[in-house]
């Protein structure tokens, strides 16, 4: 499946990160002090058919929507995708919601 994500979606996601990983308690930056992108843009419900938390009922547009994406540091992206039983879609949605709520005002 295509993973092309609209630039406006990326901008909207970045505006709610505080330049930090969305994993609860992690403050790893999305961009470092040299403005180098050092994180991952991650799908809550996986795109790949054999990937973690894949939802075969999602259309491409849903897979790449604001609601199905969040920024994570590499470590937490790997940890989450390596353990989809522990990190369900519901838990990831809660991570995303809690993280974005911190930056709604900014």
N, C-alpha and C positions, 0 to 999 in steps of 0.2 A: 504494500500500500504506500501511497505517497505521504510524505511527511512535510510537505511544504506548508509552512505556517505563515499566515499573513503578518506583515510588519506591524500593523496596528494592534494585533493581538499580542505580539511580543512587547511592544511599547506599553500596553495596558498592564501586562504582567509585571514588567520591570518597575512600573510606577508604584506597585504594591509590595515590593520586596524589601525596601529599606537597605538594599544592596547586601542582603543576607540570605543564606540557605533557609528554606522553609521547614526543615526538620526541627522539631521542637527542641529548643535549647541550643541550637547550633548558630554560631555567628560568623561562620566562614563567608567571606564576601563573594559576590557574583562577579564583580570587577575588582582587580587589585589597584594599588596606588598608582600604577602606570596605565590604568584603564584597559588592562588586558583581561579579557573574558576568561574566567577560571572556574566555571561551574557547568552544570548541565541543565538543559531545558527538558523536562521529563513529563511523560504521559502518566496520568493516574490510572486510566484504563489503557492497557497496552495496545499498540498498533499491530504488531506482528502476531500472526495467528498462533504461533508457538510461544509467544512472549508472556511474561507475567501479567496477570489480571486482564487478559484480552477479552474484549466484549465483541463478539461477532455480529451483534445487532447494531453496532455503531457505524454510521456512515463516515467517510473520510472527513467531512466537514465537522462532525462531532468529535472525532479523534483529535483534531487540531484546533479545537475551540478553547477559549479562555478557561472555561470550567474544567477542562480535562488536562490542563498543563500547570506546571509549577517549576520553579528553579530550585535545584538542589546542588550541594557540593558533590564532587565525584564520590567521596566516601559514602555519603548517605544514599545517593542514587544506587550505588552498587549494593549496599546493605539491604535496601528496600526491595530491589529486584531479585536479590538472592533469597529472599524469604517472603514470598507473596502470601503465605498463610498467616504470618504474623502481621504483615502490613497490607491489610485488605484495602479495597477501594474506599470503604467507609472511613477507615483510619486516615488514609491519605487525604480525603476530602476535609477531615477535621483539622489535620496539619495545615492544609492550605487556608482554610477558613480562619483559623486562629492566627496564622502568620499575617494574612492580608488585613485582618481587623486592626492589627497594631499600626498599620500605615494608611488607613482609610482617610485620615485627616490631612496627611501630608501631600 
